[in-house]
């Protein structure tokens, strides 16, 4: 069930919100847990059983790890718990990939291939598995006590606002909220605004960019002109940002409606001036997870320069593989890792000497070229697409291809998307809030009241517009749904 689907917006969500506020105390957790299981079961009941199995397994493993945290027995239990979680991930996400690669070499060696009944990827398994891993590790590190209430642990793992596409919530950041949290008009109002903002990003911006990107990326690269290839990858660059950050906004907004505080996951990554900065702003919960649970345990930058570079490459190899069981994703991750190593080798000092616009151009160039690997079906297509971007093929139908997409509606979306990516609207809101805070007396009350009414009308209109788009258009893909 997608957040941007009519059945979620007009049936599931209103029922859950009304039911949640009708209950009191611990019954709210019970209701929210059951609602999360229903939400997950919408994509397949069999995978709900997998989710419940993961909850039960991690509950008992948490008790075993937390019985005497930090001891050898606790460490052994942690290893078993981590192994079981990773085994689930390998079986359901990477089994097909592993068998395909084994069969390639078996065929090369003239050995009969392994039979492969394709396994369907369970929705959200990458996210809730990583959350479970962080729970077990944090118990072992004595950063949080084990959870003795299976309902609370189950709610943490299955909480539907961030179940299928994050952000990846660490147990330590939400443990107290599982036990006790407050709901208020302010939190509810903020949650509604944040949810509608994310919905608009997804429906009005990401879907519009996605339509252009998907159409261009279905064209054979040899038939693409340089202009159309650039239009396709730029559209995809905007699509994946507004698609995923929009979903994160919706998750944070829903969390606030139910009294939870979920940490930010995006911080305007396309204004970055280095790849290092980009990863501090892009998918923050994932990059933080890999830093805390892989990079630092591997030694981080404490074991010398060479080991630091090796650790970075390992992290970004796995970052790519986490996104998908394909060598394209691995190459995408390694490309980012390569430029991070270059920056550590002295590239960052060189960057700081450059004019700031050149720093932005460098970062965006790396990011945009890397997105081709992320979007292409295979290396052959990616290579052909790069040739098209660089004008190394024979297609001359550029203006005809561009004209099919560059209509007034898309130009408006492109302008709004660009402004939204570089903090223009956020700075405008900060300016307005600052202006209002400088007012006094009756003038302050009048202006605040007027602004509040305008904001209510704005968000209501935005929601209506999104609803019209959803009800009149079946094109509603979601990129990170498959990760």
Buried (B, 14 or more C-beta within 10 A) or exposed (E): BBBBBEEBBEEBBEEBBEBBBEEEEEEBBEBBBBBBBBBBBBBEEEBBEBBBEBBEBBBEBBBBBBEEBEEEEBEEBBEBBBEBBEEBBEEBBBBBBBBBEBBEEBEEEEEEEEEEEEEEBBBBBBBBBBBBBBBBBBBBEEBBEBBEEBBBBBBBBBBBBBBBBBBBBBBBBBBEBBEEBEBEEEBBBBBBBBBBBBBBBBBBBBBBBBBBBBBBBEBEBEBBBBBBBBBBBBBBBBBBBBBBBBBBBBBBBBBBBBBBEBBEBBBBBBBBBBBBBBBBBBBBBBBBBBBBBBBEEBEBBEEEEEBBBBBBBBBBBBBBBBBBBBBBBBBBBBBBBBBBBBBBEEBBEEBEEEEEEEBBEBBBEBBBBBBBBBBBEEEEBBBBBBBBBEBEBEBEEBEEBBEEBBEEEBEEBBEBBEEBBBBEEEEEEEEEEEEBEEEEEEEEEEBEEEBEEEBEEEBEEBBEBBBEBBEEEEEBBBBBBEB
